[in-house]
Amino acid sequence: MTFNSQRSVAVPEQSGRRIIVIMDPFEFEKLSYDPLQRQKLNQPGVLAVPDDLDPGTDALLEQLDHQGLWLRGSVLTQNPYNRDQYEVSAEPHVVFAQTRLRVMVRMFYLLGAREFKYLELEKRNDSTKAAAKGGGGKGPLKGDASWSSDTDDSLRRGSAIHHTWSGGAPDPAAARTLLAASHLSHDDALDTLIALREGPDNQHKSWVETFDLLRESTTVIDLAAKVRAGLYGGELSGKKARKQRTEFSVRYEIKY
C-alpha cells in the first residue's frame, strides 16, 4: 500500500462516522468537483476516506488497518452497541444482534440472575421493503437491504441461549453503567428490569420478556445498503426512502 502523507482527513466523532467508505483516491478526488459523486455519499453519518491516506494519522483509522479492514472498496458499518467497532459484511445483522444479546447477558448477571433462558423466536416484516440491489459495478460489495436465509439461521442459532448462575445480590448501578456504555439506556424493557431489582423489601424473582435484537441496528444497516447501492451501480427500488423494518423478536425467561 502506498500512503500519501500529504492528505489530511478529519475524522468526526462517533455520531458522524456510522458508515466509513474506503475509496479509490481518484474517486475520492471526484467528490470535490462531481455533484453526482458527492450525492452518493452526502448523507449524515457517512465518512469517506481515500485508501492512500496514512491510517496512522488517526487512532480509529489505524485500528481499522490493524484489523485488516483498510481495504479499497470497503463499506464499514458501525456497531450500535460498540461504536468503535465496525463490520465489513454486507449482512452485519448477526454480529449486531449477538453484541446486544451479550450485553443483556452481562446485565442479568449484574442483577444477580440465576437463569436466562431462550423460549421462542419470531421474525416479522412490515409492509414496506427497500431493496438496494447492487449492479455489476466496481468493487466486491453489493448493496442489499434485506438478508439471506443463512443470516436467519445464524440469528436463530445465536439467540437460542441458556445461561445459569449461582445467583447473588443485585448491583443496579453497575447494570445501568453497562447499559449507558452500550448505548442501551433508552431501552424501556431493560431499564424496567433494573428498576424491579432495586427494591430491597420486595425483590423481583422472575420475568418473561420479548426483545427485538435488531431494534437499534435497522437505521445504520439501511444507510449502509444505500451507500453500497450508490457506489456500486445499484438503485433503490420501490418508494424512495422507504425502509424495510424487520423485527427479530426473541422471548426469554429471567429468574433470580
N, C-alpha and C positions, 0 to 999 in steps of 0.2 A: 504494500500500500504506500502511495506517495502522498505525504501530507503537504499542504500549502500553509506554511507558518504565517503568511500574511493575512489569512482570513480571520475574521472575528465574528462570532455569532453569540448574541446574548441569550442565555438560556433562562426563561422565565421561571417563576415559582410553580409549585405543583399544579395549581389550577390552570396554568397556561400551557401545559405540556401533557395533555391527556393522550394525544397521539403524536408520536415522533416519526417523521419520514426522513430516511437517509437517502439522499438524492445523488444522481449523476451531477458533477459540477457544472456541466454545460446547461442541464435542465434547471439547476438552481439559479444560474445567472439569468435565465429567461424570466424568472419571477419579477425581475426589476423592470422589464420592458414589455412583457407579453401579458395583456389583460386576461386572456383565456387561461394561461398557465396559473396566474395568480388566483383566479376564481376557483380553481380546483382545490387550493389549499387555504384560501382566505376564509377560514372558519375559526371561531373562538376555540382555543384549546389545542390547535394544531401547530406543531413546531417542525419546520423544515430545516435540515442541515445538509451541507454537501459532504460527501464522503472523503474529500481531500482535506477537510479540516482536521487538525491535530486534536483528537478527543481528549488529550491531556490538558487542554485549556479549560476544561470544566469537569467537576467531580462526577456529575451524572453521566456525561458522555464517556468519560474514562471508565466508569462502571459498566456501561453498555459494551465497550470494547473488550473489557476483561471477561465479560460473559459470552463473548462470541456473537453479539448482536449487531456489531458495527459492520453491516453489510449493505452494499448498494442495492436499492430497491425495497428494503425492509420498511414495513409499516408496523410500528410497535404500539401496542395498546396498553395503557396504564392500568394496573391492578387497582380497583376501587378501595381495597382494604389495606393495601401496602403500596403507597403512591410513589415509592422509589423503585418499584419493581415493574417490569414491562414484559409483555408476552408477544412473541413474533408470529404465533399461529394465526391463521385466518379464522379459527374457531377457538377463541380463548375461554369459552363458556365453562369448560370443565375446570380449568385452573382457578377461575374466579369463584365458582361455586365451592370448590374444595377449600379455598382460603377462608371463605366466610364460615364454612362448617367447622374448620379448625378453631377459629375464633370463638364460636359458640361452645365447642367442647371445653376450651380453656376457661370460658366464663362459668360454665356449670361446675367445673372443678373448684374454682374460687368460691363458688356459692355453697360448697360443701355437699354436692350431689353424691348419691350412691349409685345412680344408674342414669344413663342417657341412651334411649333405645329407639331405633327406627321402627315405625309402624307401617306406613304406606306412602306411596308417591303418586302425584297427579301432575301431568303436563297439560297445560291449557293455552290455546292461542286465541287472541281476539279476532275480530272480523277483518282487521286490516293487516296488510303484509307488504313490505317493501323488499323487492329482490334486487339487490345491487350486483348485477351479473358482470363480471369482468370479461372483456372481449379478448381478442388474441394479441393484445399489445405487448409492450416490452415488460420485462421483469417476471419473476417466478410466481407472483401472487395474483390472485383474482378476488374481486370483492364479492361477498355473498352475505346477505343479512340474515339468512336462515342457517340451519346447520344440518349435519348428516345424521343418519340413524346410528352410525358409530359413536357420534357425540352423545346421543341419547343414552346408549348403552353404558358409556363411560360415566355419565352423570348418575345413572341408576346405581351402578356398582359402587361408586364413590360415596353415595349418600346413605347406603344401607349399612350403617354402622351400629355397633352396640358397645358402649363403654360402661365399665363398673369400677367403683372405687370403694374404699372403706368408709367414706363419709367424714364429715368434720364440721367445725364451726364456720359459718359463712363470713366472707370478707367482702361486703358490698362495695366498699371504697375501692378496693383493688379491681373488682369487676367493672366498675364504672370507668376507671382509668384505662382498662383494656379496651373497652368499647370506644372511648374517645380516641385512643391511639389507632384504632382500626376503622375510624370514621363511621361508627355504627351507633353513636349516641342518640340519633334521631329515631331509632327503631323502637316503636312503642311496645312491641311484644317483649323484647329483651329488657327494656327499661322496667316494664311491669314485673317481670320475673325477679329482677334485682330488688325492687321495692318490696315484694312479697317476702323476701328473706331478711328484711331489715327489722321486723318486729320481734323483739326478744320474748314477748309473752304469748305469741300466737304464731309460731313458726310454720311456714309453708312446707308441705310434705310431698305433694305430687301435682303434676300438671301435664296435660296433653295439648300441644300447640302445633299449628301448621306454619311453616316458614317457607317463604319464597326465596330460594337460594340464588336467584338471578335478579333480585329486586333492584339492586344498585348498579348492576352491570349493563343493563339494556342500553342506556343512553350512549355510553362510551363504545360499546360494541357496534351500534348503528353508525356512529360517527366514523369509526374505523372502516366500516364497509363502504360508506360514501366516499371516503378518501381513496380507497383502493379502486373503486369503480371509476372515479375521475382520472386517476393516474394511469390506469391500465386499459383504457378504451371502453369501459363499461358504461352503462346508463341505468338510472333508477327507473324501474317500471312501475306502473300503477300511478296513483296520485302522488305528486311531489310532496316530500317531507312527511309522508305517512309512514309510520314505522311499525314493524312487527312488534307486538307486545306478547311475549311468551312468559308464562309463569311456570316455574318448575317447583311445585309446592310439595314439601315433604312433611309428614306428620311424625312427631317424636313424642315420646313419653319421658318425663323427667321425674325422678324420685329422689327424695332426700332422707 
